[in-house]
Amino acid sequence: MQDVISQLNYQDPQFAALYPQCLSWVNTECDARQLKAELVQYAAGRGQQAQAEALGANQAILVGKIAYCLNRGAQLAPSSRERIRAALDAVAVEPQYAEVTESVSWEPIVLTAQGKKTIAITDCTALLDNLRARFCANRCDIKTLGDEVRKVVHAHGDNKPAVVRELVRWYQERVQDASSTPACRKWVKPLQIIANTLTLIASNRHAVKDGARRARKRLVASTSAERDRKGEKAARQVRVREQNIMGIKSVSPENIVGATAVVMYDTRTRHIELYVATAGLLSMQGKRVTGWDEKVSICKVLRKPEDSLPHWSRASTLTRLFVLGNSIRGTLHELTGRIGAHHVILKVM
């Protein structure tokens, strides 16, 4: 809406429809204190700062919204400026005398966990909104936008899943708001990219923790004779990249041993690979997954991995994985079971 306000022109035929929407948005986003600050800023350039500061906060709401638009370059009708001038001229300003005040020392404020979370969410939201504005101004493309979103979350998300979940909720609501507002339709695409990238980050973190938790349960439930020592030893030798172009983490290869299904994604070829064991359990030999059934395991190409990978990470049943695999149009590719340098282990079941 900031971009819409800056382009307002009272001579534009659409001005009568856009201007009330902008005033309504300003009234929702700004409180009385912020609107008065906008009025003071506008009046300072016209030598009436004292009158603006003497005006009551509630009295400054209406003219403050007009000043908010003018401060951002909106071209409003002359009657709007006259309305602000009349409101300021009606204020009687008493002479100001300098008062001698003692210096006050403030004790440092100790941030709580909730305070740190709020600051992290605010920082990420401000930077992500800036990315959205850059995309609308054709200063970055789709791939760069996704990469920058991952960098912002990694640098300012404080490594907390709660922060990412709150950002996902916030930007999913912003997508709905932009879709229902004609003046903000061009925001829908960048907001969807931001929301999908955040959803992928959140679902990936959950899948990594869930894979480790289930692997611990399998080890506790199995006896010494049932454990696959050779597979566990081979899995410990496999190394996956901590950083990849998708910006997501990989499930530990050790969790594959003793599982019934594993989902892997190749960041180079965009292949989604589903290995399923119908008889026995999966294991590891060298850098290859063994024990999977060639008849039911699948490998296909993902056209839009940013949109599709969150569904694979959130899948909770093997049936859901088969539904996702069969919904992808394209030919089946040959599976080798090898875990390469470009592989990311998305989910282990």
Secondary structure, DSSP 8 states (H G I E B T S, - for coil): -HHHHHT-BTTSTTHHHHHHHHHHHHHHH--HHHHHHHHHHHHHTTT-HHHHHHS-TTTHHHHHHHHHHHHTT-B--HHHHHHHHHHHHTS---------------------HHHHHHHHHHHHHHHHHHHHHHHHTTSS-HHHHHHHHHHHHHHHSTT-HHHHHHHHHHHHHHHHHHHH-GGGGGGHHHHHHHHHHHHHHHHHHHHHHHHHHHHHHHHHHS-TTTS-HHHHHHHHH----SS-TT------GGGGTT-SEEEEEETTTTEEEEEE-SSS--EEETTEEES--TTT-EEEE-S-HHHHHHHHHH--SHHHHHHHHHTS-S-------B--TTEEEEEE-
